[in-house]
Amino acid sequence: MAPVAVALVLALIPAPEGLDPYAWRYFAIFSGVVVALIFEPIPGALIGMIGVTLIALLSPWALYSPEELAEPGFNPSSASLSWALSGFSNGTVWLIFAAFMFALGYDRSGLGRRLALLLVKAMGRRTLTLGYAVALADLALAPFTPSSTARSGGTIFPIIRNLPPLYDSLPNDPSSRRIGGYVMWTALAATCVTSSMFLTALAPNLLALELAERTVKTSISWIEWFVAFAPVGIVLLAAVPFLTWKLYPPEVKEAPQVVEWAGNELTKLGGLTRKEYLLGFLVMAALGFWIFGEPQFNSTTVALAVLCAIVLTGIVTWDDVLSNKQAWSTLVWFATLVALAGGLTKVGFVEWFAESAGHHVDKVPANVALVGLVVIFYLSHYVFASVTAHATAMLPVMLTLGSAHPDMNMKALTLSLVLTLGIMGVLTPYATGPSPVYYGSGYIPPNDYWRLGPIFGFVFLLAFLAIGIPWILLIT
């Protein structure tokens, strides 16, 4: 009942000064959607669908001004339907969908498992280098897997969960600290870093850019994203296995059995298959076009072309595409959220909010305000169980506040905010998709998880503030 209550209470409150009543009513419904995304009483895609449908039904009351309604020939019914479906014509939404199919290809072809096992075999003799193997395996999959849950929870975790029992390190047992706790926490922290490193490593990254484009007209390319985060990402990815080694040390320092096990698993896989060769070529081609193809080749068009090739070459079947519920659900979810977020600008709420907040924000230097907004945005993730919900609720607000400062570098602010979406996933057991997988593995007790989360969260934030923001300000 919380989402309904929030929407009704706000709708009954008189509109603030300077904001049209219909825009305030739109904001009331939008707020109800955000509350629903936080608590998720029903699936997120259904929440988004209900939100756009409700506003479309109430469009004369919550979407269009009296002046628009009075225009000759204006049909609010048809116009509101076009608005409600506008997200499904958004290129970013379809880029996310196509990239999900890349991840499916990794799973169906076996290439993802092979890459992870090769790294474990090459680097798994010592526990510390095993941690680096886990991190590098995630890094190898990250540019083409926009779901950290599929990448880490669906590919990395099923492999590494076989490692601790080789050393009698068992879940929900004092022996979990022998090696299991170290491996599991390293995997989680590493996937949070890689999720921020690549635009296509986390679905909310792409959604966030679309929200930024609609809110403050700021666009960021794949290569701009990577270059902006690379200095921080390389440092953090190199530091995560070692930091975990120091802060959550394993009892087992050598791991020769892991190398033997990985070798046996690779033997079972046999040689590289035709599907693995084809997929490797296709994803590298997609990456090349994403980096160097603009503006001649649109990123979404490239992704859809590769998706067609993946199906036509038999790497995945059309039935596999149809049965990928996560991809289709994400398509509906993000398409509706894009429409809802765009509606805030359409009704004038964003402009009103920026003007109202301007006299507060411009009292401090622009770069101080930028850092403050980043810290607030990052730490507020403690109250969100979804990076998508966080981006939808908080990103337009932070960007609008920043735009109210006359000296704000909006490109730098946008990059500084969106690049934290991955690393904030380390904070809590519910902060990002893979978190519940590792939390429920039995190798990281609740007390340890709640202790390590804030420690690593602080390290990640400090590194971003000390290295990332100065670098972003320099390149923008």
C-alpha positions in Angstrom: 0.0 0.0 0.0 3.0 2.3 0.5 3.3 3.3 -3.3 -0.5 4.1 -3.5 -0.4 6.0 -0.2 2.5 8.2 -1.3 1.0 9.0 -4.7 -2.4 9.9 -3.1 -1.0 12.0 -0.3 1.2 14.0 -2.7 -1.6 14.4 -5.2 -3.9 15.9 -2.5 -1.3 18.4 -1.4 -1.6 21.7 -3.2 1.0 22.3 -5.9 4.1 24.3 -4.8 4.4 27.9 -6.0 5.5 28.2 -9.5 4.5 24.6 -10.5 1.4 23.8 -12.5 -1.1 21.5 -10.7 -1.1 19.0 -13.5 2.7 18.7 -13.3 2.5 18.2 -9.5 0.0 15.4 -10.0 2.3 13.8 -12.5 5.1 14.0 -9.9 2.8 12.4 -7.3 2.3 9.3 -9.6 6.0 9.2 -10.5 6.9 9.2 -6.8 4.5 6.3 -6.2 6.3 4.4 -8.9 9.7 5.1 -7.3 8.4 3.9 -3.9 7.2 0.8 -5.6 10.6 0.2 -7.3 12.2 0.5 -3.8 10.0 -2.0 -2.1 9.1 -4.1 -5.2 5.8 -5.6 -4.1 5.4 -6.8 -7.7 8.0 -7.2 -10.5 9.7 -4.0 -11.6 8.6 -4.3 -15.3 5.0 -4.5 -14.1 5.5 -1.4 -11.9 6.7 0.6 -14.9 3.9 -0.7 -17.1 1.3 0.3 -14.5 2.9 3.7 -14.1 2.7 4.7 -17.8 -0.7 3.2 -18.2 -2.1 5.1 -15.2 -0.7 8.4 -16.4 -2.0 7.7 -19.9 -5.5 7.1 -18.5 -5.3 10.2 -16.4 -3.5 12.3 -19.1 -6.0 15.2 -19.1 -5.4 15.5 -15.4 -1.7 14.7 -15.0 0.2 15.0 -18.3 -1.2 17.9 -20.4 -1.6 21.5 -19.6 -5.0 23.3 -20.0 -3.5 25.1 -23.0 -2.5 21.9 -24.7 -6.0 20.4 -24.1 -7.6 23.5 -25.6 -5.7 23.3 -28.9 -8.0 22.6 -31.8 -7.7 18.9 -32.9 -5.6 17.8 -29.9 -6.6 14.3 -28.9 -5.2 13.5 -25.4 -6.1 9.8 -25.8 -3.9 9.3 -28.8 -1.2 11.6 -27.6 -0.9 9.9 -24.3 -0.7 6.5 -25.9 2.2 7.7 -28.1 3.9 9.0 -25.0 3.3 5.8 -23.1 4.9 3.7 -25.9 7.7 6.2 -26.6 10.2 4.2 -24.5 9.9 1.2 -26.8 11.3 3.2 -29.7 14.3 4.3 -27.6 17.6 3.0 -29.0 19.3 2.6 -25.6 16.5 0.3 -24.4 17.1 -2.0 -27.4 20.9 -1.8 -27.0 20.4 -3.2 -23.5 18.1 -6.0 -24.8 20.6 -7.0 -27.5 23.5 -7.0 -25.1 21.6 -9.4 -22.8 21.6 -11.8 -25.7 25.4 -11.5 -25.9 25.4 -12.9 -22.3 23.1 -15.7 -23.4 25.6 -16.5 -26.1 28.4 -16.8 -23.6 26.3 -19.3 -21.6 25.0 -21.4 -24.6 28.4 -21.6 -26.3 30.4 -22.3 -23.2 32.9 -19.5 -24.0 32.3 -17.7 -20.7 33.0 -20.8 -18.7 36.1 -21.6 -20.7 37.6 -18.1 -20.2 37.0 -18.3 -16.4 38.5 -21.8 -16.2 41.5 -20.9 -18.2 42.3 -18.0 -15.9 41.8 -20.2 -12.8 44.1 -22.8 -14.2 46.8 -20.2 -15.1 46.6 -18.3 -11.8 45.0 -20.5 -9.2 48.1 -22.1 -7.6 48.2 -19.4 -4.9 45.1 -18.1 -3.2 46.1 -14.5 -3.8 46.6 -15.1 -7.6 43.4 -17.1 -7.6 41.6 -13.9 -6.4 43.2 -12.1 -9.4 42.0 -14.9 -11.7 38.4 -14.4 -10.5 38.7 -10.6 -11.0 40.1 -11.0 -14.5 37.5 -13.5 -15.5 34.8 -11.0 -14.6 36.7 -8.3 -16.5 36.9 -10.5 -19.6 33.1 -10.9 -19.7 32.1 -7.4 -18.5 32.2 -5.4 -21.8 29.6 -7.7 -23.4 27.4 -8.6 -20.4 25.1 -5.8 -19.3 23.8 -7.9 -16.4 26.1 -8.2 -13.5 23.8 -10.9 -12.2 24.2 -13.0 -15.3 28.0 -12.3 -15.5 28.9 -12.8 -11.9 26.0 -14.7 -10.4 25.3 -16.8 -13.4 28.8 -17.5 -14.9 31.5 -16.8 -12.3 29.7 -18.0 -9.2 28.8 -21.5 -10.5 32.5 -22.1 -11.3 34.1 -20.7 -8.1 31.6 -22.4 -5.7 33.3 -25.7 -6.7 36.7 -24.4 -5.4 36.3 -24.1 -1.6 35.1 -27.8 -1.0 38.5 -28.9 -2.6 40.0 -27.5 0.7 37.3 -28.7 3.0 36.0 -25.1 3.2 32.3 -25.6 3.6 29.3 -23.1 3.6 27.6 -22.1 6.9 30.5 -23.6 8.8 33.6 -22.3 10.6 35.7 -23.7 7.8 34.1 -21.2 5.4 37.0 -18.8 6.1 39.6 -21.4 4.9 39.3 -20.1 1.4 35.6 -19.8 0.5 35.0 -16.4 2.1 38.0 -14.8 0.4 37.1 -16.1 -3.1 33.4 -15.1 -2.7 34.1 -11.6 -1.5 36.7 -11.0 -4.1 34.3 -12.0 -6.8 31.6 -9.7 -5.5 33.8 -6.7 -5.1 35.5 -7.2 -8.5 32.1 -7.3 -10.4 31.1 -4.0 -8.7 34.3 -2.5 -10.2 33.9 -3.9 -13.7 30.2 -2.8 -13.6 31.4 0.8 -13.4 34.3 0.3 -15.9 32.2 -0.4 -19.0 29.1 1.3 -20.2 27.7 -2.1 -21.3 28.7 -4.0 -18.1 25.6 -3.0 -16.2 22.1 -2.4 -17.6 21.4 0.7 -15.4 24.5 2.3 -16.8 22.7 2.6 -20.2 19.5 3.6 -18.6 21.3 6.3 -16.6 22.7 7.8 -19.8 19.3 8.0 -21.3 17.9 9.7 -18.2 20.8 12.2 -18.3 20.1 12.9 -22.0 16.5 13.6 -21.2 17.1 15.6 -18.1 20.1 17.8 -18.9 20.8 17.0 -22.6 24.2 15.5 -21.9 25.4 12.5 -23.9 28.3 10.2 -23.3 29.8 7.6 -25.7 31.1 4.1 -24.9 34.7 5.2 -25.1 34.2 8.4 -23.1 32.7 6.3 -20.3 35.7 3.9 -20.3 38.3 6.6 -20.5 36.7 8.5 -17.6 36.6 5.5 -15.3 39.8 3.7 -16.4 42.2 5.3 -14.0 40.0 4.4 -11.0 38.9 1.1 -12.4 42.4 -0.2 -13.0 43.6 0.8 -9.5 40.6 -0.7 -7.8 40.6 -3.9 -9.8 44.3 -4.4 -9.0 43.6 -3.6 -5.4 40.5 -5.7 -4.7 42.1 -9.2 -4.4 45.0 -7.8 -2.3 42.7 -5.7 0.0 40.5 -8.8 0.5 43.6 -10.8 1.3 44.5 -8.3 4.0 41.1 -7.5 5.4 39.4 -10.9 5.0 42.4 -13.2 4.8 42.0 -16.9 3.9 43.6 -19.6 6.0 44.8 -21.5 2.9 47.6 -19.7 1.1 48.4 -22.2 -1.6 45.7 -23.8 -3.9 47.3 -26.5 -6.1 44.1 -28.6 -6.2 42.3 -25.7 -7.8 44.7 -25.8 -10.8 44.1 -29.6 -11.2 40.4 -29.2 -10.9 40.2 -26.4 -13.5 42.4 -28.5 -15.9 40.0 -31.4 -15.5 37.1 -29.2 -16.3 38.8 -27.8 -19.4 39.5 -31.3 -20.5 35.8 -32.2 -20.2 35.0 -29.1 -22.4 37.3 -30.3 -25.1 38.7 -28.0 -27.8 37.2 -24.6 -28.9 34.0 -25.2 -30.7 32.7 -23.4 -33.9 30.2 -21.6 -31.7 32.9 -20.3 -29.4 35.0 -19.0 -32.3 32.1 -17.3 -33.9 30.9 -15.7 -30.7 34.4 -14.5 -29.9 34.6 -12.9 -33.4 31.2 -11.3 -33.1 31.5 -9.8 -29.7 35.0 -8.3 -30.6 33.5 -6.9 -33.7 30.7 -5.3 -31.7 33.2 -3.9 -29.3 35.2 -2.4 -32.1 32.2 -0.7 -33.7 31.0 0.6 -30.3 34.4 2.2 -29.7 35.3 3.4 -33.3 32.1 3.2 -35.3 30.3 6.3 -34.2 28.8 8.3 -35.8 28.7 6.2 -39.0 27.4 3.1 -37.1 24.8 3.5 -34.4 25.6 1.4 -31.3 22.2 0.0 -31.1 22.2 -1.0 -34.8 25.5 -2.7 -34.3 24.1 -4.6 -31.3 21.0 -5.7 -33.2 23.1 -6.8 -36.2 25.3 -9.0 -33.9 22.2 -10.4 -32.2 20.8 -11.4 -35.7 24.2 -13.0 -36.5 24.3 -14.9 -33.2 20.9 -16.4 -34.0 21.6 -17.1 -37.7 24.9 -18.8 -36.9 23.2 -21.1 -34.4 25.0 -19.9 -31.3 21.6 -19.4 -29.8 18.3 -20.3 -31.2 15.2 -18.1 -31.7 13.5 -20.1 -28.9 16.4 -19.2 -26.6 15.8 -15.5 -27.4 12.1 -15.9 -26.8 12.6 -17.7 -23.5 15.1 -15.2 -22.1 12.7 -13.8 -19.6 15.2 -11.4 -18.0 15.9 -9.7 -21.3 12.3 -9.2 -22.2 11.4 -8.1 -18.7 14.3 -5.6 -18.8 13.1 -4.3 -22.1 9.6 -3.5 -20.8 11.0 -2.2 -17.5 13.5 0.2 -19.0 11.2 1.3 -21.8 8.5 2.4 -19.3 11.0 4.0 -17.0 12.5 6.1 -19.9 9.0 7.3 -20.7 8.2 8.1 -17.1 11.5 10.0 -16.5 11.0 11.9 -19.8 7.6 12.9 -18.6 9.1 14.9 -15.7 10.8 17.2 -18.2 7.8 17.3 -20.4 5.4 18.6 -17.7 8.0 21.2 -16.5 8.9 19.6 -13.2 12.6 19.4 -13.8 12.9 23.1 -14.9 10.8 24.2 -11.9 13.0 22.1 -9.5 16.2 23.5 -11.0 15.0 27.1 -10.5 13.8 26.4 -7.0 17.0 24.8 -5.9 19.3 27.2 -7.7 19.7 29.7 -4.9 20.8 26.9 -2.5 23.3 25.2 -4.8 25.2 28.2 -6.1 26.2 29.3 -2.6 29.2 26.9 -2.8 31.9 26.6 -5.5 30.9 24.4 -8.4 33.5 21.6 -7.8 32.5 21.5 -4.1 28.9 21.1 -5.1 29.9 18.4 -7.6 31.7 16.4 -4.9 28.8 16.8 -2.5 26.2 15.6 -5.0 28.3 12.6 -5.8 28.7 11.6 -2.1 25.0 12.0 -1.5 24.1 10.0 -4.6 26.5 7.3 -3.6 25.6 6.9 0.1 21.8 7.1 -0.7 22.1 3.7 -2.2 21.8 2.3 1.3 18.0 2.7 1.0 17.8 1.1 -2.5 17.6 -2.6 -3.3 18.0 -1.9 -7.0 20.6 0.1 -9.0 17.8 0.7 -11.6 15.5 2.1 -8.9 18.3 4.3 -7.6 19.2 5.7 -11.0 15.5 6.4 -11.8 14.8 8.1 -8.5 18.0 10.0 -7.7 19.9 10.7 -10.9 17.4 13.3 -12.4 17.3 15.0 -9.0 21.1 15.2 -8.7 21.5 16.4 -12.2 18.8 19.0 -11.9 20.4 20.3 -8.7 23.7 20.5 -10.4 22.3 22.3 -13.4 21.1 25.1 -11.1 24.7 26.1 -10.5 25.8 28.6 -13.1 29.4 27.4 -13.1 28.7 23.6 -13.1 30.5 21.5 -15.7 27.5 19.3 -16.5 29.5 16.7 -18.5 31.8 16.2 -15.5 28.8 16.0 -13.1 27.0 13.5 -15.3 30.1 11.3 -15.6 30.8 11.6 -11.9 27.3 10.4 -10.9 26.8 7.6 -13.4 30.2 6.1 -13.0 29.4 5.3 -9.3 26.4 3.0 -10.2 28.6 -0.1 -10.3 30.9 0.5 -7.3 28.0 1.4 -5.0 26.8 -2.2 -5.3 29.4 -3.3 -2.8 27.7 -1.5 0.1 25.0 -4.0 1.3 23.7 -7.5 0.7 20.9 -6.1 -1.4 22.8 -3.4 -3.2 23.1 -5.1 -6.6 21.9 -8.2 -8.5 24.8 -10.6 -7.5 24.8 -9.5 -3.9 22.1 -11.9 -2.7 23.9 -14.7 -4.6 27.1 -14.3 -2.6 25.3 -13.3 0.6 23.3 -16.6 0.4 26.3 -18.7 -0.5 27.0 -19.5 3.1 30.7 -18.4 2.9 30.3 -14.8 4.1 28.4 -14.6 7.4 26.0 -11.6 7.8 28.3 -9.8 10.3 31.2 -10.1 8.0 29.2 -8.9 5.0 27.9 -5.8 6.8 31.5 -5.0 8.0 33.2 -5.5 4.6 30.5 -3.6 2.7 31.1 -0.2 4.3 34.9 -0.7 4.4 35.1 -1.5 0.7 32.4 1.1 -0.1 34.5 3.8 1.6 37.6 2.7 -0.2 35.8 2.7 -3.6 34.3 6.1 -2.9 37.6 7.6 -1.6 39.4 6.3 -4.7 36.8 7.8 -7.0 36.9 11.2 -5.3 40.7 11.3 -5.1 41.5 9.9 -8.6 38.3 9.8 -10.7 36.8 13.3 -10.2 40.1 15.2 -10.8 40.6 13.1 -13.9 37.1 13.7 -15.1 37.4 17.4 -14.6 40.7 17.4 -16.5 39.3 15.5 -19.6 36.0 17.4 -19.8 
